[in-house]
Amino acid sequence: MAEIQRVTMPKWGLSMKTGRITDWLATEGDDITEGDDLVDIDTDKITGTLESPGSGVLRRVIAPAGEDVPVGATIALVAPASVADAEVDEAADAALRELAEGVVEEAAGPVTGTVEVDGRTLSYATLGDSGDADGEVVVLVHGYGGDKNSWLFVQEPLADGRTVHALDLPGHGESTKDVGDGSLTTLANAVLGFLETLNVTKAHLVGHSLGGAVVVAAAAAQPAKVSSLALVAPAGFGDRINAGYLRGFATATSRRELKPHLSALFADPDLVTRRLADDLLKYKRLDGVDRVLEKLLGTLLEDDDTPALHIAPLLARYEGPITVVWGSEDAVLPPENAAGLPDVHSVEGAGHLVHLEKPSAVVEVVVEIVSEATERSARP
């Protein structure tokens, strides 16, 4: 059965135990290529699309739409057309028995850890192994009010042959709820300190929104430590910003107050689930988070609600490979802000959280820039 490839329920996020099949995007008998959209899965926070891990024919769908499936369980089988039906049937029977008997081995998820940087504890989650000390390391940095889990659809595919760390910035996720002066320098130093503590000599930095500005500042401060920059709807460029969203997010104290602001994050507002809102409220109610969000508002906004960050001069100091991804329907930092930036990839049908709404587009761009940086470094 070596040619039969199992498609399994992914582990998208640290807390994910099961996923619900909401819609198959291919049917049995379809020819599929590695990377094709295969099935929509509801993680209870948000629905994501699983891509095919291999090429061939979708020979069997093990878990139909509407079924809840444990992480790691087989949900479909992909194999060349030349594989006999009897072999596929045997593999399908085995997968169904595993589901029925509950003997599914859960897929390994991210490994979490903490480091101490400038007196603060920073939390992170790691997937993948680049194989040696000189291998590729990618660090994912979230935006304002986010955390390492916001990369749940991106981290796993990027970890193929790479070490991928998703970091909680100071004040966010499970990191210390203290941002000091809240400046871009403080946040950038946290990223650089994280690399130093883990003995990472050089890394590809990927930053979203405020995290985009943070990785630019880190690259400007210590360019020798940065192999490439991938900026996902970064703050600090252009003159447009949705101050109403930022201030509304910072001050909302109930699901009713928060949900309208969360809708601004997606092109498809139906992606804002009750669980997503509840998880954010849980974070906002942690001791010190209100002060963190207020402090960082001062980093992002002037008193007249115009952008406070202007980081184009910092970006100009970095000479390594740079790429930019922006959702065409971003209602927080409009895509017009990308004017003048290099290598901009517009993603149709995506809002501000483009890496949640269209993760495959972000993965494709990051893989391209990582490959470009690797090729550049190998030149004599």
Number of C-alpha atoms within 10 A of each C-alpha: 11 6 13 18 21 21 22 22 25 26 23 24 20 14 10 16 17 21 22 20 22 18 15 18 13 16 15 14 13 12 16 21 16 12 15 17 17 22 20 19 26 17 21 14 17 16 21 20 23 22 19 22 18 18 16 21 22 25 24 20 18 19 21 15 15 13 13 17 22 24 22 19 25 25 25 23 23 26 23 15 13 9 15 11 12 9 13 19 14 11 19 21 13 13 21 16 13 15 18 10 8 11 12 17 11 16 15 11 20 21 12 14 12 16 17 15 18 13 9 18 21 26 23 25 22 21 23 20 16 17 11 9 11 10 16 22 24 28 22 27 29 26 24 21 20 21 25 25 20 20 23 20 25 24 28 21 21 20 19 13 15 19 21 28 26 26 29 27 32 25 28 26 22 18 21 19 22 19 24 15 14 20 17 23 14 18 24 23 20 25 27 21 18 23 20 14 12 9 10 17 14 19 22 23 30 24 24 29 23 26 28 26 30 33 31 31 27 26 26 21 18 14 17 14 19 25 26 27 27 28 28 31 33 28 30 23 22 21 15 18 22 17 19 13 18 21 16 16 22 22 14 15 14 12 15 10 14 20 20 15 19 20 18 21 24 23 21 14 14 10 18 20 16 13 13 17 18 16 11 18 17 11 17 22 11 10 10 14 21 16 15 23 24 15 17 22 20 17 17 23 18 13 9 8 17 14 21 19 20 15 19 16 11 15 20 10 15 21 14 17 19 23 20 24 24 30 27 19 22 24 21 23 26 20 23 14 18 21 10 11 14 11 15 19 17 18 19 15 15 24 29 26 25 28 24 23 25 20 21 22 19 25 17 14 19 27 14 14 21 24 14 17 19 16 10 13 11 8 6 4
